[in-house]
Each structure stands twice: as C-alpha cells, then as structure tokens.
Amino acid sequence: MIGDIIMNVSEKIRYYRELRGLTQQQLADFSGIPLGTLKKYETGNRNPKQEPLQRIADALHISITSFQDIHLETIGEVAPYLFAISKVGKVQFHGNKDADGKFDLNTLTISFDSPVLKHFLKEWADSKVIIDHLRDEAQFSPDETTKAFLLNRADEIEQELELRMVDSQMLIQSAKK
C-alpha cells in the first residue's frame, strides 16, 4: 500500500476499485455481488467471506492475496513469499564466498530469471528513484505550493506503480498455470 498505511479489507476493496476507476455499481455488476452488499463490504458493516472476496478480486483483475494483511517481520513470514517467487522463475544468488563456499552476508544479492519479475523490479527501481527524488526535493522546498505538488506527484507515481504491480500479479498467476 502507499506509504505506511495499513488498510482493512473494506478499505482495500474501495482502494482497488478506485484504482481501477470503477464505480460501486460497475464492480457489483462485474462481480455479480448485489450493490447493497458491496456497499456494506466497503463501509465495513459486513465482512466478505472467501467466495465473494474471490469474485471481487476476479472482477478487479487482482489476486485475492491483495486483500490480505502482510506483515513481514520475521524470516518465517518472508520465506514463503521467496519460495513462491522461486517457483515463478529461477532465483540466483550472487556475492563473495568464503573458504567454505558460503556467501558473505555483506555482498549477498538475489536475482530472478523470470522476465515478468525482472521487468517489474526494473520498473519499481526506476520509479523508486523518481519518487525518492521528488520527496527529497519536497522536504527542502521553502514553497508550500511546490512542496505539495512534488509530494502529490510522488504519490501519483506510487499509485501508478501499484496498479502495474496488481496487473503483474495477474500476469504471474497466468504464467504459473
């Protein structure tokens, strides 16, 4: 998600719907979920079960995992994602090795053979450079209008990147089938 914002499922449904530029009615039509029910999901007055949530995800062309809260603070929480990534394409480790052939922690890097992952990581890295630059410039700008413009543009680029990420999730899932 954008910044350090943590969203609940209802907020994520609305976020991804708006990211796709859909109205509630359009999402209801595409998912086959009654409009009133969808509105209750978005306001948090009702929590969708797995099947309706999957229909919403399908209508938004995102993975159902986009609605999950992911907190990666331990190796046990990160490892399943790394293993899942390795199933999409070959994972390669690079870096200096010691006399026993083990990688040096300070030089260890990872790369992927998957063209989809490589393309996304390149876009992410390129966008991150621009986003960080805009935020740095905003931090030191004495003009509040300029500062607001720079921060807004950084947020827009971040949203565009997230939309591409969501689209990439569907590409990766399709490639696995």
CNS distance restraints for C-alpha pairs under 8 A (distance, minus, plus):
assign (resid   1 and name CA) (resid   5 and name CA) 6.45 0.50 0.50
assign (resid   1 and name CA) (resid   6 and name CA) 7.21 0.50 0.50
assign (resid   1 and name CA) (resid   7 and name CA) 7.98 0.50 0.50
assign (resid   1 and name CA) (resid 162 and name CA) 7.58 0.50 0.50
assign (resid   2 and name CA) (resid 155 and name CA) 7.57 0.50 0.50
assign (resid   2 and name CA) (resid 158 and name CA) 6.87 0.50 0.50
assign (resid   2 and name CA) (resid 159 and name CA) 7.19 0.50 0.50
assign (resid   6 and name CA) (resid  69 and name CA) 7.86 0.50 0.50
assign (resid   7 and name CA) (resid  11 and name CA) 5.59 0.50 0.50
assign (resid   7 and name CA) (resid  12 and name CA) 6.03 0.50 0.50
assign (resid   7 and name CA) (resid  69 and name CA) 7.90 0.50 0.50
assign (resid   8 and name CA) (resid  12 and name CA) 6.20 0.50 0.50
assign (resid   8 and name CA) (resid  67 and name CA) 7.97 0.50 0.50
assign (resid   8 and name CA) (resid  69 and name CA) 7.68 0.50 0.50
assign (resid   9 and name CA) (resid  13 and name CA) 6.15 0.50 0.50
assign (resid   9 and name CA) (resid  42 and name CA) 7.99 0.50 0.50
assign (resid   9 and name CA) (resid  44 and name CA) 7.95 0.50 0.50
assign (resid   9 and name CA) (resid  47 and name CA) 7.80 0.50 0.50
assign (resid   9 and name CA) (resid  67 and name CA) 5.74 0.50 0.50
assign (resid   9 and name CA) (resid  68 and name CA) 7.40 0.50 0.50
assign (resid  10 and name CA) (resid  14 and name CA) 6.50 0.50 0.50
assign (resid  10 and name CA) (resid  41 and name CA) 5.47 0.50 0.50
assign (resid  10 and name CA) (resid  42 and name CA) 4.34 0.50 0.50
assign (resid  10 and name CA) (resid  43 and name CA) 6.16 0.50 0.50
assign (resid  10 and name CA) (resid  44 and name CA) 5.27 0.50 0.50
assign (resid  10 and name CA) (resid  47 and name CA) 7.53 0.50 0.50
assign (resid  11 and name CA) (resid  15 and name CA) 5.94 0.50 0.50
assign (resid  11 and name CA) (resid  42 and name CA) 6.25 0.50 0.50
assign (resid  11 and name CA) (resid  43 and name CA) 7.72 0.50 0.50
assign (resid  11 and name CA) (resid  44 and name CA) 7.94 0.50 0.50
assign (resid  12 and name CA) (resid  16 and name CA) 5.99 0.50 0.50
assign (resid  12 and name CA) (resid  67 and name CA) 6.16 0.50 0.50
assign (resid  13 and name CA) (resid  17 and name CA) 6.04 0.50 0.50
assign (resid  13 and name CA) (resid  41 and name CA) 7.78 0.50 0.50
assign (resid  13 and name CA) (resid  42 and name CA) 6.24 0.50 0.50
assign (resid  13 and name CA) (resid  56 and name CA) 7.88 0.50 0.50
assign (resid  13 and name CA) (resid  67 and name CA) 7.44 0.50 0.50
assign (resid  14 and name CA) (resid  18 and name CA) 6.04 0.50 0.50
assign (resid  14 and name CA) (resid  42 and name CA) 5.85 0.50 0.50
assign (resid  15 and name CA) (resid  19 and name CA) 5.98 0.50 0.50
assign (resid  16 and name CA) (resid  20 and name CA) 6.14 0.50 0.50
assign (resid  16 and name CA) (resid  60 and name CA) 7.14 0.50 0.50
assign (resid  17 and name CA) (resid  21 and name CA) 6.32 0.50 0.50
assign (resid  17 and name CA) (resid  22 and name CA) 5.41 0.50 0.50
assign (resid  17 and name CA) (resid  23 and name CA) 7.17 0.50 0.50
assign (resid  17 and name CA) (resid  24 and name CA) 7.61 0.50 0.50
assign (resid  17 and name CA) (resid  27 and name CA) 7.13 0.50 0.50
assign (resid  17 and name CA) (resid  60 and name CA) 6.75 0.50 0.50
assign (resid  18 and name CA) (resid  22 and name CA) 5.72 0.50 0.50
assign (resid  18 and name CA) (resid  23 and name CA) 7.33 0.50 0.50
assign (resid  19 and name CA) (resid 159 and name CA) 7.75 0.50 0.50
assign (resid  19 and name CA) (resid 163 and name CA) 6.88 0.50 0.50
assign (resid  20 and name CA) (resid  60 and name CA) 7.08 0.50 0.50
assign (resid  20 and name CA) (resid 163 and name CA) 7.86 0.50 0.50
assign (resid  22 and name CA) (resid  26 and name CA) 5.88 0.50 0.50
assign (resid  22 and name CA) (resid  27 and name CA) 6.34 0.50 0.50
assign (resid  23 and name CA) (resid  27 and name CA) 6.34 0.50 0.50
assign (resid  24 and name CA) (resid  28 and name CA) 6.05 0.50 0.50
assign (resid  24 and name CA) (resid  35 and name CA) 6.88 0.50 0.50
assign (resid  24 and name CA) (resid  38 and name CA) 7.22 0.50 0.50
assign (resid  24 and name CA) (resid  39 and name CA) 7.23 0.50 0.50
assign (resid  25 and name CA) (resid  29 and name CA) 6.12 0.50 0.50
assign (resid  25 and name CA) (resid  35 and name CA) 6.02 0.50 0.50
assign (resid  26 and name CA) (resid  30 and name CA) 6.08 0.50 0.50
assign (resid  27 and name CA) (resid  31 and name CA) 5.89 0.50 0.50
assign (resid  27 and name CA) (resid  56 and name CA) 7.36 0.50 0.50
assign (resid  27 and name CA) (resid  59 and name CA) 6.72 0.50 0.50
assign (resid  27 and name CA) (resid  60 and name CA) 7.57 0.50 0.50
assign (resid  28 and name CA) (resid  32 and name CA) 5.64 0.50 0.50
assign (resid  28 and name CA) (resid  33 and name CA) 4.97 0.50 0.50
assign (resid  28 and name CA) (resid  34 and name CA) 5.79 0.50 0.50
assign (resid  28 and name CA) (resid  35 and name CA) 5.24 0.50 0.50
assign (resid  28 and name CA) (resid  38 and name CA) 6.48 0.50 0.50
assign (resid  29 and name CA) (resid  33 and name CA) 6.90 0.50 0.50
assign (resid  29 and name CA) (resid  34 and name CA) 7.74 0.50 0.50
assign (resid  29 and name CA) (resid  35 and name CA) 7.93 0.50 0.50
assign (resid  30 and name CA) (resid  59 and name CA) 5.39 0.50 0.50
assign (resid  31 and name CA) (resid  55 and name CA) 5.24 0.50 0.50
assign (resid  31 and name CA) (resid  56 and name CA) 5.35 0.50 0.50
assign (resid  31 and name CA) (resid  58 and name CA) 7.30 0.50 0.50
assign (resid  31 and name CA) (resid  59 and name CA) 5.17 0.50 0.50
assign (resid  32 and name CA) (resid  55 and name CA) 7.58 0.50 0.50
assign (resid  33 and name CA) (resid  37 and name CA) 6.73 0.50 0.50
assign (resid  33 and name CA) (resid  38 and name CA) 6.47 0.50 0.50
assign (resid  33 and name CA) (resid  52 and name CA) 7.25 0.50 0.50
assign (resid  34 and name CA) (resid  38 and name CA) 6.31 0.50 0.50
assign (resid  35 and name CA) (resid  39 and name CA) 6.15 0.50 0.50
assign (resid  36 and name CA) (resid  40 and name CA) 6.34 0.50 0.50
assign (resid  37 and name CA) (resid  41 and name CA) 6.29 0.50 0.50
assign (resid  37 and name CA) (resid  46 and name CA) 7.82 0.50 0.50
assign (resid  38 and name CA) (resid  42 and name CA) 6.26 0.50 0.50
assign (resid  39 and name CA) (resid  43 and name CA) 6.19 0.50 0.50
assign (resid  40 and name CA) (resid  44 and name CA) 5.99 0.50 0.50
assign (resid  40 and name CA) (resid  45 and name CA) 4.97 0.50 0.50
assign (resid  40 and name CA) (resid  46 and name CA) 5.28 0.50 0.50
assign (resid  40 and name CA) (resid  47 and name CA) 7.96 0.50 0.50
assign (resid  41 and name CA) (resid  45 and name CA) 6.22 0.50 0.50
assign (resid  41 and name CA) (resid  46 and name CA) 5.06 0.50 0.50
assign (resid  41 and name CA) (resid  47 and name CA) 5.68 0.50 0.50
assign (resid  41 and name CA) (resid  48 and name CA) 6.39 0.50 0.50
assign (resid  48 and name CA) (resid  52 and name CA) 5.97 0.50 0.50
assign (resid  48 and name CA) (resid  53 and name CA) 5.75 0.50 0.50
assign (resid  49 and name CA) (resid  53 and name CA) 6.11 0.50 0.50
assign (resid  50 and name CA) (resid  54 and name CA) 6.06 0.50 0.50
assign (resid  51 and name CA) (resid  55 and name CA) 6.37 0.50 0.50
assign (resid  52 and name CA) (resid  56 and name CA) 6.22 0.50 0.50
assign (resid  53 and name CA) (resid  57 and name CA) 6.14 0.50 0.50
assign (resid  53 and name CA) (resid  64 and name CA) 7.04 0.50 0.50
assign (resid  54 and name CA) (resid  58 and name CA) 6.05 0.50 0.50
assign (resid  54 and name CA) (resid  64 and name CA) 5.81 0.50 0.50
assign (resid  55 and name CA) (resid  59 and name CA) 6.12 0.50 0.50
assign (resid  56 and name CA) (resid  60 and name CA) 6.17 0.50 0.50
assign (resid  57 and name CA) (resid  61 and name CA) 5.96 0.50 0.50
assign (resid  57 and name CA) (resid  62 and name CA) 5.15 0.50 0.50
assign (resid  57 and name CA) (resid  63 and name CA) 5.93 0.50 0.50
assign (resid  57 and name CA) (resid  64 and name CA) 5.31 0.50 0.50
assign (resid  58 and name CA) (resid  62 and name CA) 6.19 0.50 0.50
assign (resid  58 and name CA) (resid  63 and name CA) 7.34 0.50 0.50
assign (resid  58 and name CA) (resid  64 and name CA) 7.85 0.50 0.50
assign (resid  61 and name CA) (resid 166 and name CA) 7.85 0.50 0.50
assign (resid  61 and name CA) (resid 167 and name CA) 7.12 0.50 0.50
assign (resid  61 and name CA) (resid 170 and name CA) 6.72 0.50 0.50
assign (resid  62 and name CA) (resid  66 and name CA) 6.84 0.50 0.50
assign (resid  62 and name CA) (resid 166 and name CA) 5.69 0.50 0.50
assign (resid  62 and name CA) (resid 167 and name CA) 6.69 0.50 0.50
assign (resid  62 and name CA) (resid 169 and name CA) 6.69 0.50 0.50
assign (resid  62 and name CA) (resid 170 and name CA) 6.01 0.50 0.50
assign (resid  63 and name CA) (resid 166 and name CA) 7.52 0.50 0.50
assign (resid  63 and name CA) (resid 169 and name CA) 6.37 0.50 0.50
assign (resid  63 and name CA) (resid 170 and name CA) 6.46 0.50 0.50
assign (resid  64 and name CA) (resid  68 and name CA) 7.53 0.50 0.50
assign (resid  66 and name CA) (resid 166 and name CA) 7.87 0.50 0.50
assign (resid  71 and name CA) (resid  77 and name CA) 7.37 0.50 0.50
assign (resid  72 and name CA) (resid  77 and name CA) 5.31 0.50 0.50
assign (resid  72 and name CA) (resid  78 and name CA) 5.60 0.50 0.50
assign (resid  73 and name CA) (resid  77 and name CA) 6.59 0.50 0.50
assign (resid  73 and name CA) (resid  78 and name CA) 7.46 0.50 0.50
assign (resid  74 and name CA) (resid  78 and name CA) 6.43 0.50 0.50
assign (resid  75 and name CA) (resid  79 and name CA) 5.74 0.50 0.50
assign (resid  76 and name CA) (resid  80 and name CA) 7.30 0.50 0.50
assign (resid  77 and name CA) (resid  81 and name CA) 7.84 0.50 0.50
assign (resid  78 and name CA) (resid  82 and name CA) 6.54 0.50 0.50
assign (resid  79 and name CA) (resid  83 and name CA) 6.13 0.50 0.50
assign (resid  80 and name CA) (resid  84 and name CA) 6.07 0.50 0.50
assign (resid  81 and name CA) (resid  85 and name CA) 6.12 0.50 0.50
assign (resid  82 and name CA) (resid  86 and name CA) 6.20 0.50 0.50
assign (resid  83 and name CA) (resid  87 and name CA) 6.53 0.50 0.50
assign (resid  84 and name CA) (resid  88 and name CA) 6.92 0.50 0.50
assign (resid  85 and name CA) (resid  89 and name CA) 6.90 0.50 0.50
assign (resid  85 and name CA) (resid  91 and name CA) 7.89 0.50 0.50
assign (resid  86 and name CA) (resid  90 and name CA) 5.65 0.50 0.50
assign (resid  86 and name CA) (resid  91 and name CA) 5.42 0.50 0.50
assign (resid  86 and name CA) (resid 112 and name CA) 7.96 0.50 0.50
assign (resid  88 and name CA) (resid 114 and name CA) 6.66 0.50 0.50
assign (resid  88 and name CA) (resid 172 and name CA) 7.15 0.50 0.50
assign (resid  88 and name CA) (resid 175 and name CA) 7.68 0.50 0.50
assign (resid  88 and name CA) (resid 176 and name CA) 6.48 0.50 0.50
assign (resid  89 and name CA) (resid 112 and name CA) 6.48 0.50 0.50
assign (resid  89 and name CA) (resid 113 and name CA) 5.46 0.50 0.50
assign (resid  89 and name CA) (resid 114 and name CA) 4.63 0.50 0.50
assign (resid  90 and name CA) (resid 112 and name CA) 5.81 0.50 0.50
assign (resid  90 and name CA) (resid 113 and name CA) 5.14 0.50 0.50
assign (resid  90 and name CA) (resid 114 and name CA) 6.79 0.50 0.50
assign (resid  91 and name CA) (resid 110 and name CA) 6.96 0.50 0.50
assign (resid  91 and name CA) (resid 111 and name CA) 5.88 0.50 0.50
assign (resid  91 and name CA) (resid 112 and name CA) 4.70 0.50 0.50
assign (resid  91 and name CA) (resid 113 and name CA) 6.47 0.50 0.50
assign (resid  92 and name CA) (resid 110 and name CA) 5.67 0.50 0.50
assign (resid  92 and name CA) (resid 111 and name CA) 5.15 0.50 0.50
assign (resid  92 and name CA) (resid 112 and name CA) 6.07 0.50 0.50
assign (resid  92 and name CA) (resid 113 and name CA) 7.73 0.50 0.50
assign (resid  93 and name CA) (resid 108 and name CA) 6.88 0.50 0.50
assign (resid  93 and name CA) (resid 109 and name CA) 5.79 0.50 0.50
assign (resid  93 and name CA) (resid 110 and name CA) 4.61 0.50 0.50
assign (resid  93 and name CA) (resid 111 and name CA) 6.43 0.50 0.50
assign (resid  94 and name CA) (resid 103 and name CA) 7.91 0.50 0.50
assign (resid  94 and name CA) (resid 107 and name CA) 7.71 0.50 0.50
assign (resid  94 and name CA) (resid 108 and name CA) 5.67 0.50 0.50
assign (resid  94 and name CA) (resid 109 and name CA) 5.19 0.50 0.50
assign (resid  94 and name CA) (resid 110 and name CA) 6.15 0.50 0.50
assign (resid  94 and name CA) (resid 111 and name CA) 7.81 0.50 0.50
assign (resid  95 and name CA) (resid 103 and name CA) 6.20 0.50 0.50
assign (resid  95 and name CA) (resid 104 and name CA) 6.62 0.50 0.50
assign (resid  95 and name CA) (resid 107 and name CA) 4.85 0.50 0.50
assign (resid  95 and name CA) (resid 108 and name CA) 4.54 0.50 0.50
assign (resid  95 and name CA) (resid 109 and name CA) 6.21 0.50 0.50
assign (resid  96 and name CA) (resid 103 and name CA) 5.80 0.50 0.50
assign (resid  96 and name CA) (resid 104 and name CA) 5.48 0.50 0.50
assign (resid  96 and name CA) (resid 107 and name CA) 5.99 0.50 0.50
assign (resid  96 and name CA) (resid 108 and name CA) 7.10 0.50 0.50
assign (resid  97 and name CA) (resid 101 and name CA) 5.20 0.50 0.50
assign (resid  97 and name CA) (resid 102 and name CA) 5.08 0.50 0.50
assign (resid  97 and name CA) (resid 103 and name CA) 4.33 0.50 0.50
assign (resid  97 and name CA) (resid 104 and name CA) 5.43 0.50 0.50
assign (resid  98 and name CA) (resid 102 and name CA) 5.47 0.50 0.50
assign (resid  98 and name CA) (resid 103 and name CA) 6.41 0.50 0.50
assign (resid  98 and name CA) (resid 104 and name CA) 6.53 0.50 0.50
assign (resid 103 and name CA) (resid 107 and name CA) 7.66 0.50 0.50
assign (resid 103 and name CA) (resid 108 and name CA) 6.32 0.50 0.50
assign (resid 104 and name CA) (resid 108 and name CA) 6.06 0.50 0.50
assign (resid 112 and name CA) (resid 117 and name CA) 6.85 0.50 0.50
assign (resid 112 and name CA) (resid 118 and name CA) 6.46 0.50 0.50
assign (resid 113 and name CA) (resid 117 and name CA) 7.79 0.50 0.50
assign (resid 113 and name CA) (resid 118 and name CA) 7.17 0.50 0.50
assign (resid 114 and name CA) (resid 118 and name CA) 6.10 0.50 0.50
assign (resid 115 and name CA) (resid 119 and name CA) 5.95 0.50 0.50
assign (resid 116 and name CA) (resid 120 and name CA) 6.22 0.50 0.50
assign (resid 116 and name CA) (resid 168 and name CA) 7.42 0.50 0.50
assign (resid 116 and name CA) (resid 171 and name CA) 7.65 0.50 0.50
assign (resid 116 and name CA) (resid 172 and name CA) 7.05 0.50 0.50
assign (resid 117 and name CA) (resid 121 and name CA) 5.98 0.50 0.50
assign (resid 118 and name CA) (resid 122 and name CA) 6.08 0.50 0.50
assign (resid 119 and name CA) (resid 123 and name CA) 6.26 0.50 0.50
assign (resid 120 and name CA) (resid 124 and name CA) 6.02 0.50 0.50
assign (resid 120 and name CA) (resid 165 and name CA) 7.22 0.50 0.50
assign (resid 120 and name CA) (resid 168 and name CA) 7.36 0.50 0.50
assign (resid 121 and name CA) (resid 125 and name CA) 5.99 0.50 0.50
assign (resid 122 and name CA) (resid 126 and name CA) 6.04 0.50 0.50
assign (resid 123 and name CA) (resid 127 and name CA) 5.94 0.50 0.50
assign (resid 123 and name CA) (resid 161 and name CA) 7.79 0.50 0.50
assign (resid 124 and name CA) (resid 128 and name CA) 5.87 0.50 0.50
assign (resid 124 and name CA) (resid 161 and name CA) 6.89 0.50 0.50
assign (resid 125 and name CA) (resid 129 and name CA) 6.35 0.50 0.50
assign (resid 126 and name CA) (resid 130 and name CA) 6.71 0.50 0.50
assign (resid 127 and name CA) (resid 131 and name CA) 6.06 0.50 0.50
assign (resid 127 and name CA) (resid 157 and name CA) 7.11 0.50 0.50
assign (resid 127 and name CA) (resid 158 and name CA) 7.64 0.50 0.50
assign (resid 127 and name CA) (resid 161 and name CA) 7.38 0.50 0.50
assign (resid 128 and name CA) (resid 132 and name CA) 5.90 0.50 0.50
assign (resid 129 and name CA) (resid 133 and name CA) 6.10 0.50 0.50
assign (resid 130 and name CA) (resid 134 and name CA) 6.15 0.50 0.50
assign (resid 130 and name CA) (resid 154 and name CA) 7.65 0.50 0.50
assign (resid 131 and name CA) (resid 135 and name CA) 6.22 0.50 0.50
assign (resid 131 and name CA) (resid 154 and name CA) 4.87 0.50 0.50
assign (resid 131 and name CA) (resid 155 and name CA) 7.80 0.50 0.50
assign (resid 131 and name CA) (resid 157 and name CA) 6.95 0.50 0.50
assign (resid 131 and name CA) (resid 158 and name CA) 7.23 0.50 0.50
assign (resid 132 and name CA) (resid 136 and name CA) 6.04 0.50 0.50
assign (resid 132 and name CA) (resid 154 and name CA) 7.79 0.50 0.50
assign (resid 133 and name CA) (resid 137 and name CA) 6.10 0.50 0.50
assign (resid 134 and name CA) (resid 138 and name CA) 6.11 0.50 0.50
assign (resid 134 and name CA) (resid 150 and name CA) 5.53 0.50 0.50
assign (resid 134 and name CA) (resid 151 and name CA) 6.70 0.50 0.50
assign (resid 134 and name CA) (resid 153 and name CA) 7.59 0.50 0.50
assign (resid 134 and name CA) (resid 154 and name CA) 5.98 0.50 0.50
assign (resid 135 and name CA) (resid 139 and name CA) 6.14 0.50 0.50
assign (resid 135 and name CA) (resid 150 and name CA) 6.67 0.50 0.50
assign (resid 135 and name CA) (resid 151 and name CA) 5.89 0.50 0.50
assign (resid 135 and name CA) (resid 154 and name CA) 6.68 0.50 0.50
assign (resid 136 and name CA) (resid 140 and name CA) 6.65 0.50 0.50
assign (resid 137 and name CA) (resid 141 and name CA) 6.07 0.50 0.50
assign (resid 137 and name CA) (resid 147 and name CA) 7.69 0.50 0.50
assign (resid 137 and name CA) (resid 150 and name CA) 7.38 0.50 0.50
assign (resid 138 and name CA) (resid 146 and name CA) 7.15 0.50 0.50
assign (resid 138 and name CA) (resid 147 and name CA) 4.42 0.50 0.50
assign (resid 138 and name CA) (resid 148 and name CA) 7.40 0.50 0.50
assign (resid 138 and name CA) (resid 150 and name CA) 5.65 0.50 0.50
assign (resid 138 and name CA) (resid 151 and name CA) 6.35 0.50 0.50
assign (resid 139 and name CA) (resid 147 and name CA) 7.09 0.50 0.50
assign (resid 141 and name CA) (resid 146 and name CA) 6.88 0.50 0.50
assign (resid 141 and name CA) (resid 147 and name CA) 5.77 0.50 0.50
assign (resid 142 and name CA) (resid 147 and name CA) 7.59 0.50 0.50
assign (resid 143 and name CA) (resid 147 and name CA) 6.13 0.50 0.50
assign (resid 144 and name CA) (resid 148 and name CA) 6.03 0.50 0.50
assign (resid 145 and name CA) (resid 149 and name CA) 6.16 0.50 0.50
assign (resid 146 and name CA) (resid 150 and name CA) 6.11 0.50 0.50
assign (resid 147 and name CA) (resid 151 and name CA) 6.19 0.50 0.50
assign (resid 148 and name CA) (resid 152 and name CA) 5.96 0.50 0.50
assign (resid 149 and name CA) (resid 153 and name CA) 6.11 0.50 0.50
assign (resid 150 and name CA) (resid 154 and name CA) 6.21 0.50 0.50
assign (resid 151 and name CA) (resid 155 and name CA) 6.24 0.50 0.50
assign (resid 152 and name CA) (resid 156 and name CA) 6.19 0.50 0.50
assign (resid 153 and name CA) (resid 157 and name CA) 6.23 0.50 0.50
assign (resid 154 and name CA) (resid 158 and name CA) 6.19 0.50 0.50
assign (resid 155 and name CA) (resid 159 and name CA) 6.17 0.50 0.50
assign (resid 156 and name CA) (resid 160 and name CA) 6.18 0.50 0.50
assign (resid 157 and name CA) (resid 161 and name CA) 6.11 0.50 0.50
assign (resid 158 and name CA) (resid 162 and name CA) 6.17 0.50 0.50
assign (resid 159 and name CA) (resid 163 and name CA) 6.18 0.50 0.50
assign (resid 160 and name CA) (resid 164 and name CA) 6.34 0.50 0.50
assign (resid 161 and name CA) (resid 165 and name CA) 6.09 0.50 0.50
assign (resid 162 and name CA) (resid 166 and name CA) 6.10 0.50 0.50
assign (resid 163 and name CA) (resid 167 and name CA) 6.22 0.50 0.50
assign (resid 164 and name CA) (resid 168 and name CA) 5.99 0.50 0.50
assign (resid 165 and name CA) (resid 169 and name CA) 6.27 0.50 0.50
assign (resid 166 and name CA) (resid 170 and name CA) 6.88 0.50 0.50
assign (resid 167 and name CA) (resid 171 and name CA) 6.54 0.50 0.50
assign (resid 168 and name CA) (resid 172 and name CA) 6.08 0.50 0.50
assign (resid 169 and name CA) (resid 173 and name CA) 6.18 0.50 0.50
assign (resid 170 and name CA) (resid 174 and name CA) 6.09 0.50 0.50
assign (resid 171 and name CA) (resid 175 and name CA) 6.13 0.50 0.50
assign (resid 172 and name CA) (resid 176 and name CA) 6.31 0.50 0.50
assign (resid 173 and name CA) (resid 177 and name CA) 6.65 0.50 0.50
